[in-house]
Amino acid sequence: MSICAACGEGLDIGATICRFCAEPTTIPDDDTRIEIDVRLLDRLGDWSQIKHEIVERYAAAYTTIVSRQSVIKRMLYVDAFAGAGIAEDRETGELLRGSAIRLLEVEPRFQELHFVEQNENKAAVLEQLTSFDRRVQVHRGDANEVLTRDILPKCRWEDYHRALCLLDPYGLAVDWKVVHTIGQMGSVEIFYNFMVMDANRNILWRNPEKLPQERLRKMDFVWGDRTWTDQLYEQTEDLFGPRAEKLPNAAVAEAFRTRLQKVAGFQYVPAPIPMKNTRGATVYYLLFASPNKTGAAIVEDIFNKYRQ
């Protein structure tokens, strides 16, 4: 399958002009068509497209506000789990632009865009798709390591740099230490995808004492410590004696929201929005955390428009 290097949309067979952006499919001495192995692409449901719309809408408001502050020298966008930049609609097979590609077009523009992808093949596709844009840097490697080592040092408050960061992992993969570091910086706002379905399937069982150690450590990694065993369960008693009962999904998300605010140090964390699949089950909660009251108010308004 060929896609347009200018906008990322699929090209019609034999087309010389992209019907989406009207750019020519070739330019002198440079073929702009990029061959994509669709087996590499993530298959997204409606909830993922809604998430991309939310992030894109807020990014436009974010850059508008920050660009008006003359003291700010640089605005950055960070996608820590960027994928290939495009994905496939799981229902129709249509090619979809991922958040990385969509955020290239936000106006006013970010001065830098940093995309992190651990899968070498996906990173290569993303690099091809964004090669025309000098603002973009594609980082290969573990997102937690790359963020800490290479990206967050570029986002320091004292350098008058500000950043918007999307933490959108495939599962429970974001190190709490990274989240805590960001919360203490005061210069970075985050969208965070908390994978409650993954947590329920693999960790938040009725009796956490029976969990294998590696699963306990996985939740410790995301939560920051072992306090989740107390905060995400309530003790009940029935005919068979006392037992631990997992809190409902909404209460789990609220507990993590509170942790972002009280432990990580983000001053403003609006109520998260549940992202549900076609069967009505909550796949994950999308959270926003910020040191900025105005940004939080804007996101809360956007969330409320999408809650239905």
LUMBA-216589 format. One record per residue (C-alpha): y, z, x; residue in one letter. Coordinates in Angstrom, 2 decimals. Example, Ala and Ser with C-alpha at 12.3 -4.5 7.8 and 13.67 -1.06 7.14 Angstrom:
BEGIN
<node c2="-4.50" c3="7.80" c1="12.30" type="A"/>
<node c2="-1.06" c3="7.14" c1="13.67" type="S"/>
***
This chain:
BEGIN
<node c2="0.00" c3="0.00" c1="0.00" type="M"/>
<node c2="3.49" c3="-0.87" c1="1.28" type="S"/>
<node c2="6.59" c3="1.19" c1="0.66" type="I"/>
<node c2="10.27" c3="0.61" c1="1.25" type="C"/>
<node c2="11.55" c3="2.27" c1="4.41" type="A"/>
<node c2="15.01" c3="2.57" c1="2.87" type="A"/>
<node c2="14.14" c3="4.56" c1="-0.26" type="C"/>
<node c2="10.44" c3="5.41" c1="-0.05" type="G"/>
<node c2="9.48" c3="3.67" c1="-3.30" type="E"/>
<node c2="6.46" c3="1.37" c1="-3.59" type="G"/>
<node c2="7.03" c3="-2.33" c1="-2.95" type="L"/>
<node c2="5.75" c3="-5.03" c1="-5.26" type="D"/>
<node c2="3.20" c3="-7.32" c1="-3.65" type="I"/>
<node c2="4.97" c3="-10.15" c1="-1.85" type="G"/>
<node c2="8.42" c3="-8.75" c1="-2.65" type="A"/>
<node c2="11.29" c3="-9.55" c1="-0.31" type="T"/>
<node c2="13.67" c3="-7.09" c1="-1.99" type="I"/>
<node c2="12.96" c3="-3.55" c1="-3.15" type="C"/>
<node c2="13.47" c3="-3.36" c1="-6.92" type="R"/>
<node c2="14.53" c3="0.28" c1="-6.68" type="F"/>
<node c2="17.24" c3="0.20" c1="-4.04" type="C"/>
<node c2="17.78" c3="-3.59" c1="-3.67" type="A"/>
<node c2="17.32" c3="-3.41" c1="0.10" type="E"/>
<node c2="15.50" c3="-6.31" c1="1.78" type="P"/>
<node c2="11.93" c3="-5.54" c1="2.76" type="T"/>
<node c2="12.52" c3="-7.03" c1="6.19" type="T"/>
<node c2="15.44" c3="-7.26" c1="8.52" type="I"/>
<node c2="15.72" c3="-9.45" c1="11.63" type="P"/>
<node c2="13.17" c3="-8.47" c1="14.32" type="D"/>
<node c2="12.18" c3="-5.36" c1="12.37" type="D"/>
<node c2="9.63" c3="-5.13" c1="9.57" type="D"/>
<node c2="10.69" c3="-2.25" c1="7.30" type="T"/>
<node c2="7.40" c3="-2.17" c1="5.41" type="R"/>
<node c2="5.25" c3="0.85" c1="6.17" type="I"/>
<node c2="1.54" c3="0.78" c1="5.43" type="E"/>
<node c2="0.34" c3="4.02" c1="3.86" type="I"/>
<node c2="-3.22" c3="5.25" c1="3.55" type="D"/>
<node c2="-3.04" c3="6.76" c1="0.07" type="V"/>
<node c2="-5.93" c3="9.08" c1="0.96" type="R"/>
<node c2="-3.41" c3="11.03" c1="3.05" type="L"/>
<node c2="-1.13" c3="11.72" c1="0.13" type="L"/>
<node c2="-0.98" c3="14.92" c1="-1.88" type="D"/>
<node c2="-1.63" c3="14.47" c1="-5.59" type="R"/>
<node c2="1.10" c3="16.20" c1="-7.57" type="L"/>
<node c2="1.30" c3="17.43" c1="-11.13" type="G"/>
<node c2="4.36" c3="17.70" c1="-13.33" type="D"/>
<node c2="5.10" c3="21.19" c1="-12.04" type="W"/>
<node c2="5.64" c3="19.85" c1="-8.51" type="S"/>
<node c2="8.05" c3="17.21" c1="-9.73" type="Q"/>
<node c2="10.02" c3="19.89" c1="-11.60" type="I"/>
<node c2="10.15" c3="21.95" c1="-8.41" type="K"/>
<node c2="11.55" c3="18.97" c1="-6.49" type="H"/>
<node c2="14.18" c3="18.42" c1="-9.19" type="E"/>
<node c2="15.22" c3="22.08" c1="-9.02" type="I"/>
<node c2="15.55" c3="22.06" c1="-5.23" type="V"/>
<node c2="17.43" c3="18.76" c1="-5.26" type="E"/>
<node c2="19.86" c3="19.94" c1="-7.96" type="R"/>
<node c2="20.63" c3="23.13" c1="-6.12" type="Y"/>
<node c2="20.94" c3="21.37" c1="-2.75" type="A"/>
<node c2="23.74" c3="19.19" c1="-4.14" type="A"/>
<node c2="25.59" c3="22.29" c1="-5.35" type="A"/>
<node c2="24.89" c3="24.06" c1="-2.06" type="Y"/>
<node c2="26.30" c3="21.33" c1="0.17" type="T"/>
<node c2="29.30" c3="20.95" c1="-2.12" type="T"/>
<node c2="30.19" c3="24.64" c1="-1.81" type="I"/>
<node c2="29.43" c3="25.04" c1="1.89" type="V"/>
<node c2="31.21" c3="21.84" c1="2.93" type="S"/>
<node c2="34.43" c3="23.23" c1="1.45" type="R"/>
<node c2="34.33" c3="26.14" c1="3.89" type="Q"/>
<node c2="36.16" c3="24.80" c1="6.91" type="S"/>
<node c2="34.81" c3="27.54" c1="9.16" type="V"/>
<node c2="31.21" c3="26.34" c1="8.71" type="I"/>
<node c2="30.29" c3="23.95" c1="11.49" type="K"/>
<node c2="26.87" c3="22.75" c1="10.40" type="R"/>
<node c2="24.65" c3="22.62" c1="7.31" type="M"/>
<node c2="20.89" c3="22.33" c1="7.75" type="L"/>
<node c2="18.01" c3="21.64" c1="5.40" type="Y"/>
<node c2="14.54" c3="22.83" c1="6.36" type="V"/>
<node c2="11.26" c3="21.85" c1="4.70" type="D"/>
<node c2="8.59" c3="23.98" c1="6.34" type="A"/>
<node c2="5.58" c3="22.27" c1="4.71" type="F"/>
<node c2="6.93" c3="18.78" c1="4.32" type="A"/>
<node c2="3.76" c3="16.72" c1="3.92" type="G"/>
<node c2="3.96" c3="12.95" c1="4.25" type="A"/>
<node c2="7.29" c3="12.70" c1="2.44" type="G"/>
<node c2="5.70" c3="10.88" c1="-0.47" type="I"/>
<node c2="2.90" c3="11.85" c1="-2.83" type="A"/>
<node c2="0.82" c3="10.44" c1="-5.65" type="E"/>
<node c2="1.17" c3="11.36" c1="-9.32" type="D"/>
<node c2="-2.21" c3="12.81" c1="-10.24" type="R"/>
<node c2="-2.01" c3="11.36" c1="-13.75" type="E"/>
<node c2="-0.62" c3="7.85" c1="-13.18" type="T"/>
<node c2="-1.19" c3="7.14" c1="-9.49" type="G"/>
<node c2="2.51" c3="6.36" c1="-9.13" type="E"/>
<node c2="4.08" c3="7.02" c1="-5.75" type="L"/>
<node c2="6.53" c3="9.92" c1="-5.82" type="L"/>
<node c2="9.20" c3="10.91" c1="-3.36" type="R"/>
<node c2="8.60" c3="14.37" c1="-1.96" type="G"/>
<node c2="11.31" c3="16.94" c1="-1.39" type="S"/>
<node c2="11.87" c3="15.78" c1="2.19" type="A"/>
<node c2="12.77" c3="12.23" c1="1.12" type="I"/>
<node c2="14.75" c3="13.34" c1="-1.92" type="R"/>
<node c2="16.93" c3="15.68" c1="0.15" type="L"/>
<node c2="17.99" c3="12.86" c1="2.45" type="L"/>
<node c2="20.10" c3="11.50" c1="-0.38" type="E"/>
<node c2="21.90" c3="14.69" c1="-1.35" type="V"/>
<node c2="25.70" c3="14.42" c1="-1.29" type="E"/>
<node c2="27.59" c3="15.90" c1="0.44" type="P"/>
<node c2="25.13" c3="15.37" c1="3.27" type="R"/>
<node c2="23.35" c3="17.89" c1="5.42" type="F"/>
<node c2="24.17" c3="17.43" c1="9.10" type="Q"/>
<node c2="20.59" c3="18.17" c1="10.13" type="E"/>
<node c2="17.25" c3="17.98" c1="8.33" type="L"/>
<node c2="14.19" c3="19.61" c1="9.88" type="H"/>
<node c2="10.76" c3="18.77" c1="8.49" type="F"/>
<node c2="7.64" c3="20.62" c1="9.63" type="V"/>
<node c2="4.13" c3="19.30" c1="9.12" type="E"/>
<node c2="0.94" c3="20.45" c1="10.80" type="Q"/>
<node c2="-1.23" c3="17.49" c1="9.81" type="N"/>
<node c2="-0.70" c3="14.83" c1="12.47" type="E"/>
<node c2="-1.33" c3="11.87" c1="10.16" type="N"/>
<node c2="1.07" c3="13.12" c1="7.49" type="K"/>
<node c2="3.69" c3="13.90" c1="10.14" type="A"/>
<node c2="3.37" c3="10.36" c1="11.48" type="A"/>
<node c2="4.00" c3="8.89" c1="8.01" type="V"/>
<node c2="6.96" c3="11.19" c1="7.46" type="L"/>
<node c2="8.38" c3="10.23" c1="10.83" type="E"/>
<node c2="8.12" c3="6.54" c1="9.95" type="Q"/>
<node c2="9.74" c3="7.06" c1="6.56" type="L"/>
<node c2="12.71" c3="8.92" c1="8.05" type="T"/>
<node c2="13.09" c3="7.03" c1="11.34" type="S"/>
<node c2="16.23" c3="5.28" c1="10.05" type="F"/>
<node c2="18.05" c3="8.62" c1="9.64" type="D"/>
<node c2="19.28" c3="10.20" c1="12.87" type="R"/>
<node c2="19.84" c3="13.54" c1="11.15" type="R"/>
<node c2="16.09" c3="14.07" c1="10.77" type="V"/>
<node c2="13.74" c3="15.81" c1="13.16" type="Q"/>
<node c2="10.04" c3="15.96" c1="12.32" type="V"/>
<node c2="8.29" c3="18.95" c1="13.90" type="H"/>
<node c2="4.53" c3="19.00" c1="14.35" type="R"/>
<node c2="2.73" c3="22.33" c1="14.30" type="G"/>
<node c2="2.26" c3="25.60" c1="12.43" type="D"/>
<node c2="5.30" c3="26.18" c1="10.23" type="A"/>
<node c2="5.57" c3="29.88" c1="11.06" type="N"/>
<node c2="5.63" c3="29.20" c1="14.80" type="E"/>
<node c2="7.96" c3="26.20" c1="14.57" type="V"/>
<node c2="10.43" c3="28.03" c1="12.34" type="L"/>
<node c2="10.59" c3="31.06" c1="14.62" type="T"/>
<node c2="10.71" c3="29.16" c1="17.89" type="R"/>
<node c2="12.63" c3="25.96" c1="17.17" type="D"/>
<node c2="14.52" c3="25.99" c1="13.87" type="I"/>
<node c2="15.84" c3="29.42" c1="12.94" type="L"/>
<node c2="17.74" c3="29.75" c1="16.24" type="P"/>
<node c2="19.76" c3="26.73" c1="15.06" type="K"/>
<node c2="20.77" c3="28.57" c1="11.86" type="C"/>
<node c2="22.54" c3="31.62" c1="13.22" type="R"/>
<node c2="25.39" c3="33.26" c1="11.31" type="W"/>
<node c2="27.40" c3="33.80" c1="14.47" type="E"/>
<node c2="27.30" c3="30.07" c1="15.24" type="D"/>
<node c2="28.81" c3="29.34" c1="11.80" type="Y"/>
<node c2="25.68" c3="27.44" c1="10.79" type="H"/>
<node c2="24.16" c3="27.69" c1="7.31" type="R"/>
<node c2="20.78" c3="26.50" c1="6.06" type="A"/>
<node c2="18.73" c3="25.94" c1="2.92" type="L"/>
<node c2="14.99" c3="26.30" c1="3.51" type="C"/>
<node c2="12.02" c3="25.33" c1="1.33" type="L"/>
<node c2="8.86" c3="27.36" c1="1.93" type="L"/>
<node c2="6.33" c3="25.43" c1="-0.11" type="D"/>
<node c2="2.86" c3="26.04" c1="1.38" type="P"/>
<node c2="-0.46" c3="24.79" c1="0.04" type="Y"/>
<node c2="-1.70" c3="28.36" c1="-0.26" type="G"/>
<node c2="-0.89" c3="31.84" c1="0.99" type="L"/>
<node c2="0.38" c3="30.64" c1="4.37" type="A"/>
<node c2="3.89" c3="32.01" c1="4.98" type="V"/>
<node c2="4.05" c3="34.87" c1="7.48" type="D"/>
<node c2="6.03" c3="37.81" c1="6.09" type="W"/>
<node c2="7.57" c3="38.29" c1="9.54" type="K"/>
<node c2="9.26" c3="34.89" c1="9.17" type="V"/>
<node c2="10.53" c3="35.75" c1="5.69" type="V"/>
<node c2="11.85" c3="39.10" c1="6.92" type="H"/>
<node c2="13.59" c3="37.41" c1="9.88" type="T"/>
<node c2="15.32" c3="34.98" c1="7.53" type="I"/>
<node c2="16.36" c3="37.79" c1="5.20" type="G"/>
<node c2="18.03" c3="39.62" c1="8.07" type="Q"/>
<node c2="19.92" c3="36.56" c1="9.33" type="M"/>
<node c2="22.35" c3="36.31" c1="6.41" type="G"/>
<node c2="22.80" c3="32.58" c1="6.97" type="S"/>
<node c2="19.73" c3="31.05" c1="5.31" type="V"/>
<node c2="18.81" c3="30.69" c1="1.63" type="E"/>
<node c2="15.19" c3="30.04" c1="0.67" type="I"/>
<node c2="13.11" c3="28.62" c1="-2.12" type="F"/>
<node c2="9.69" c3="30.25" c1="-1.85" type="Y"/>
<node c2="6.50" c3="29.08" c1="-3.54" type="N"/>
<node c2="4.36" c3="32.18" c1="-4.14" type="F"/>
<node c2="0.83" c3="30.89" c1="-4.84" type="M"/>
<node c2="-0.37" c3="33.38" c1="-7.43" type="V"/>
<node c2="-3.36" c3="31.19" c1="-8.39" type="M"/>
<node c2="-4.59" c3="31.24" c1="-4.80" type="D"/>
<node c2="-4.04" c3="35.00" c1="-4.66" type="A"/>
<node c2="-5.98" c3="35.56" c1="-7.89" type="N"/>
<node c2="-8.88" c3="33.33" c1="-6.84" type="R"/>
<node c2="-9.34" c3="34.66" c1="-3.32" type="N"/>
<node c2="-7.79" c3="38.13" c1="-3.04" type="I"/>
<node c2="-6.59" c3="39.90" c1="-6.17" type="L"/>
<node c2="-10.01" c3="40.80" c1="-7.51" type="W"/>
<node c2="-10.71" c3="43.70" c1="-9.85" type="R"/>
<node c2="-11.95" c3="45.86" c1="-6.99" type="N"/>
<node c2="-9.97" c3="45.17" c1="-3.78" type="P"/>
<node c2="-12.20" c3="47.58" c1="-1.80" type="E"/>
<node c2="-14.97" c3="44.95" c1="-2.00" type="K"/>
<node c2="-12.88" c3="42.22" c1="-0.42" type="L"/>
<node c2="-13.96" c3="40.86" c1="2.97" type="P"/>
<node c2="-11.69" c3="41.97" c1="5.78" type="Q"/>
<node c2="-10.40" c3="38.46" c1="6.46" type="E"/>
<node c2="-9.10" c3="38.19" c1="2.90" type="R"/>
<node c2="-7.45" c3="41.59" c1="3.09" type="L"/>
<node c2="-5.74" c3="40.47" c1="6.30" type="R"/>
<node c2="-4.62" c3="37.24" c1="4.68" type="K"/>
<node c2="-2.73" c3="39.12" c1="1.97" type="M"/>
<node c2="-1.38" c3="41.56" c1="4.56" type="D"/>
<node c2="-0.05" c3="38.51" c1="6.42" type="F"/>
<node c2="1.85" c3="37.27" c1="3.37" type="V"/>
<node c2="2.90" c3="40.69" c1="2.03" type="W"/>
<node c2="3.72" c3="42.22" c1="5.40" type="G"/>
<node c2="1.44" c3="45.25" c1="5.15" type="D"/>
<node c2="-1.32" c3="46.80" c1="3.04" type="R"/>
<node c2="1.00" c3="48.27" c1="0.39" type="T"/>
<node c2="0.07" c3="45.40" c1="-1.94" type="W"/>
<node c2="-3.16" c3="47.22" c1="-2.81" type="T"/>
<node c2="-1.03" c3="49.92" c1="-4.43" type="D"/>
<node c2="1.79" c3="47.76" c1="-5.79" type="Q"/>
<node c2="-0.31" c3="45.03" c1="-7.43" type="L"/>
<node c2="-2.88" c3="47.28" c1="-9.12" type="Y"/>
<node c2="-2.76" c3="50.10" c1="-11.62" type="E"/>
<node c2="-5.40" c3="52.76" c1="-11.89" type="Q"/>
<node c2="-7.19" c3="52.95" c1="-15.24" type="T"/>
<node c2="-10.26" c3="54.73" c1="-16.51" type="E"/>
<node c2="-12.98" c3="53.74" c1="-18.95" type="D"/>
<node c2="-16.50" c3="54.89" c1="-19.84" type="L"/>
<node c2="-17.67" c3="54.00" c1="-16.34" type="F"/>
<node c2="-14.94" c3="56.02" c1="-14.63" type="G"/>
<node c2="-11.73" c3="55.15" c1="-12.76" type="P"/>
<node c2="-11.09" c3="51.56" c1="-11.69" type="R"/>
<node c2="-8.27" c3="49.42" c1="-10.33" type="A"/>
<node c2="-6.83" c3="46.81" c1="-12.69" type="E"/>
<node c2="-4.76" c3="43.94" c1="-11.28" type="K"/>
<node c2="-1.29" c3="43.61" c1="-12.73" type="L"/>
<node c2="-0.46" c3="40.51" c1="-14.82" type="P"/>
<node c2="0.83" c3="37.48" c1="-12.91" type="N"/>
<node c2="4.42" c3="38.06" c1="-13.96" type="A"/>
<node c2="4.29" c3="41.63" c1="-12.62" type="A"/>
<node c2="2.83" c3="40.40" c1="-9.33" type="V"/>
<node c2="5.68" c3="37.90" c1="-8.97" type="A"/>
<node c2="8.21" c3="40.60" c1="-9.84" type="E"/>
<node c2="6.76" c3="42.90" c1="-7.19" type="A"/>
<node c2="7.17" c3="40.17" c1="-4.58" type="F"/>
<node c2="10.71" c3="39.46" c1="-5.82" type="R"/>
<node c2="11.55" c3="43.13" c1="-5.36" type="T"/>
<node c2="10.07" c3="43.05" c1="-1.88" type="R"/>
<node c2="12.22" c3="40.07" c1="-0.92" type="L"/>
<node c2="15.27" c3="42.04" c1="-1.94" type="Q"/>
<node c2="14.50" c3="45.58" c1="-0.81" type="K"/>
<node c2="12.37" c3="44.94" c1="2.28" type="V"/>
<node c2="13.32" c3="41.51" c1="3.59" type="A"/>
<node c2="16.99" c3="42.15" c1="2.86" type="G"/>
<node c2="18.00" c3="39.21" c1="0.67" type="F"/>
<node c2="20.85" c3="40.51" c1="-1.43" type="Q"/>
<node c2="20.29" c3="38.22" c1="-4.42" type="Y"/>
<node c2="16.88" c3="37.25" c1="-5.80" type="V"/>
<node c2="16.91" c3="35.92" c1="-9.38" type="P"/>
<node c2="13.88" c3="36.26" c1="-11.63" type="A"/>
<node c2="11.32" c3="33.66" c1="-10.52" type="P"/>
<node c2="10.22" c3="30.71" c1="-12.61" type="I"/>
<node c2="6.49" c3="30.20" c1="-13.32" type="P"/>
<node c2="5.15" c3="26.73" c1="-12.58" type="M"/>
<node c2="2.29" c3="25.89" c1="-14.95" type="K"/>
<node c2="-0.35" c3="23.17" c1="-15.00" type="N"/>
<node c2="-1.26" c3="21.01" c1="-17.99" type="T"/>
<node c2="-3.55" c3="23.76" c1="-19.30" type="R"/>
<node c2="-0.72" c3="26.27" c1="-19.33" type="G"/>
<node c2="-2.03" c3="28.32" c1="-16.40" type="A"/>
<node c2="0.52" c3="29.51" c1="-13.87" type="T"/>
<node c2="-0.16" c3="27.84" c1="-10.51" type="V"/>
<node c2="2.64" c3="29.54" c1="-8.62" type="Y"/>
<node c2="6.02" c3="31.20" c1="-9.01" type="Y"/>
<node c2="9.09" c3="29.58" c1="-7.52" type="L"/>
<node c2="11.46" c3="32.18" c1="-6.13" type="L"/>
<node c2="14.93" c3="31.87" c1="-4.69" type="F"/>
<node c2="16.40" c3="34.39" c1="-2.26" type="A"/>
<node c2="19.90" c3="34.36" c1="-0.84" type="S"/>
<node c2="22.66" c3="36.44" c1="0.73" type="P"/>
<node c2="25.05" c3="34.60" c1="-1.56" type="N"/>
<node c2="25.93" c3="35.70" c1="-5.11" type="K"/>
<node c2="27.30" c3="32.29" c1="-6.10" type="T"/>
<node c2="24.15" c3="30.48" c1="-5.00" type="G"/>
<node c2="21.95" c3="32.91" c1="-6.87" type="A"/>
<node c2="23.97" c3="32.44" c1="-10.06" type="A"/>
<node c2="23.65" c3="28.65" c1="-9.81" type="I"/>
<node c2="19.89" c3="28.84" c1="-9.26" type="V"/>
<node c2="19.47" c3="31.30" c1="-12.12" type="E"/>
<node c2="21.21" c3="28.81" c1="-14.40" type="D"/>
<node c2="18.99" c3="25.97" c1="-13.15" type="I"/>
<node c2="15.85" c3="28.08" c1="-13.56" type="F"/>
<node c2="16.81" c3="28.95" c1="-17.13" type="N"/>
<node c2="17.18" c3="25.26" c1="-18.00" type="K"/>
<node c2="13.64" c3="24.58" c1="-16.80" type="Y"/>
<node c2="11.84" c3="27.65" c1="-18.11" type="R"/>
<node c2="10.79" c3="25.85" c1="-21.27" type="Q"/>
***
